[in-house]
Amino acid sequence: MKISWIKQEKDNENFKVAERLGMEVHRLNNPEEVDKTMQELADKHYNMIVLSNEIAGFSEDIIKKYQKSKDINIIISPRKTEE
Protein backbone atom coordinates (compact mmCIF):
# COMPACT_ATOMS: atom_id res chain seq x y z
CA MET A 1 0.00 0.00 0.00
CA LYS A 2 1.38 3.39 -1.02
CA ILE A 3 0.35 6.30 1.18
CA SER A 4 1.04 10.01 0.86
CA TRP A 5 0.06 13.07 2.86
CA ILE A 6 -0.64 16.58 1.54
CA LYS A 7 -0.60 19.80 3.53
CA GLN A 8 0.16 23.50 3.14
CA GLU A 9 3.76 24.65 3.16
CA LYS A 10 3.36 26.74 6.32
CA ASP A 11 1.46 24.02 8.21
CA ASN A 12 3.70 22.87 11.05
CA GLU A 13 1.01 21.04 13.01
CA ASN A 14 -0.38 18.29 10.76
CA PHE A 15 1.38 15.02 9.94
CA LYS A 16 4.41 15.60 12.17
CA VAL A 17 4.69 11.89 12.97
CA ALA A 18 4.57 10.90 9.30
CA GLU A 19 7.33 13.39 8.48
CA ARG A 20 9.49 12.22 11.39
CA LEU A 21 9.12 8.63 10.25
CA GLY A 22 10.36 9.63 6.79
CA MET A 23 7.06 9.10 5.02
CA GLU A 24 6.13 11.10 1.95
CA VAL A 25 4.48 14.37 2.95
CA HIS A 26 3.84 16.91 0.20
CA ARG A 27 3.91 20.57 1.22
CA LEU A 28 2.06 22.80 -1.21
CA ASN A 29 2.98 26.47 -1.64
CA ASN A 30 -0.22 27.05 -3.59
CA PRO A 31 -3.19 25.16 -2.09
CA GLU A 32 -5.01 25.39 -5.39
CA GLU A 33 -2.56 22.82 -6.78
CA VAL A 34 -4.03 20.10 -4.57
CA ASP A 35 -6.00 18.48 -7.42
CA LYS A 36 -2.90 18.39 -9.64
CA THR A 37 -0.88 16.81 -6.83
CA MET A 38 -3.60 14.23 -6.11
CA GLN A 39 -3.72 13.30 -9.82
CA GLU A 40 0.07 12.88 -9.91
CA LEU A 41 -0.11 10.57 -6.89
CA ALA A 42 -2.96 8.59 -8.42
CA ASP A 43 -0.92 8.21 -11.62
CA LYS A 44 1.91 6.80 -9.48
CA HIS A 45 -0.54 4.20 -8.09
CA TYR A 46 -0.88 5.56 -4.56
CA ASN A 47 -3.68 3.73 -2.75
CA MET A 48 -4.29 6.31 -0.04
CA ILE A 49 -3.94 10.08 0.13
CA VAL A 50 -4.40 11.89 3.41
CA LEU A 51 -5.19 15.60 3.19
CA SER A 52 -5.16 18.20 5.92
CA ASN A 53 -8.60 19.68 6.45
CA GLU A 54 -7.33 23.08 5.39
CA ILE A 55 -5.97 21.88 2.04
CA ALA A 56 -8.99 19.66 1.30
CA GLY A 57 -11.20 22.74 1.02
CA PHE A 58 -9.32 23.73 -2.15
CA SER A 59 -10.01 20.45 -3.97
CA GLU A 60 -12.78 20.11 -6.52
CA ASP A 61 -11.85 16.52 -7.38
CA ILE A 62 -12.37 14.90 -3.97
CA ILE A 63 -16.08 14.52 -4.66
CA LYS A 64 -16.07 14.55 -8.48
CA LYS A 65 -13.32 12.01 -9.20
CA TYR A 66 -12.46 10.06 -6.09
CA GLN A 67 -15.67 9.66 -4.08
CA LYS A 68 -16.61 6.33 -5.64
CA SER A 69 -13.17 5.18 -6.72
CA LYS A 70 -12.15 1.72 -5.59
CA ASP A 71 -8.52 2.30 -6.56
CA ILE A 72 -7.73 5.16 -4.22
CA ASN A 73 -8.89 6.24 -0.77
CA ILE A 74 -8.94 9.90 0.16
CA ILE A 75 -8.89 10.72 3.87
CA ILE A 76 -9.42 14.21 5.23
CA SER A 77 -7.63 14.74 8.52
CA PRO A 78 -9.74 16.50 11.15
CA ARG A 79 -8.83 20.07 12.01
CA LYS A 80 -6.54 20.55 15.00
CA THR A 81 -8.37 22.16 17.89
CA GLU A 82 -6.75 24.86 19.93
CA GLU A 83 -6.56 24.11 23.66
N, C-alpha and C positions, 0 to 999 in steps of 0.2 A: 504494500500500500504506500503510495506516494502522497505526502501531505505537505502543504505550504500554507503560510500565514501571510496576510496582507494588512498593513497598517499605514498611517500617515507618518511622514518623515519625522515630525516633531513629537510624535507620541512616544513617551518614555515609560508609560505605565503598562500597556498591553503586551502580552506575549514575552515577558522577560525570561520566563523559564525556558521557553522554546529557543530563544536566542542564546541563552547561556549553555544550553545543551548542544549548540551548533546546528540546530535545525534551520531550514530555509525560511527566513522571514523577509518579505519584500516591504521596503519602506518607500512609499510614493510621495514625491514632491508635489505632484498635482493629483489630488484625489479624483479628478474626473477621468484619469487614466485607469481606473479600477477595472472597467469592462475589458479594456485591451489586455491588461495584465492577467485577468482571469482566463481570457481566450488563449493567451500564450501558454498558461499552465495546463489548460485542457488539451491543447495541441501536443503537449509533452507528456500526456497521459497521467496527469495527477488525478488521484481518486477523491481527494478531499481538499477543500480550500476553506480556511478559517479566516473570516474578515472581522476586523474590529467594528463595533457598532457605528462608530463615526464614519468610517470609510464606506460601509455598506449603503448608507444613505445616498451615495453618489452613483450607485449602480442601477442601470436600467435593465440589465440582463439577468439579474438574480431571479426575477419572476418570469420574464419572457423566455429565456433560454434554458435555465437550469432547474426550474421548479419540478419538472416531471422527469428529469434525466435520471437514468439508472446507471450511467457511467461515472457521474461525478456528484459528490455531496458538497453542498455549500452550507457552512455553519456560520452564524452571526454570533459573535461573542457579546455577552451582555455588557452594558455600560458599567464602568467602574463607579461606585458610589462614594462620595466624599464622606468621611467620618470625622 
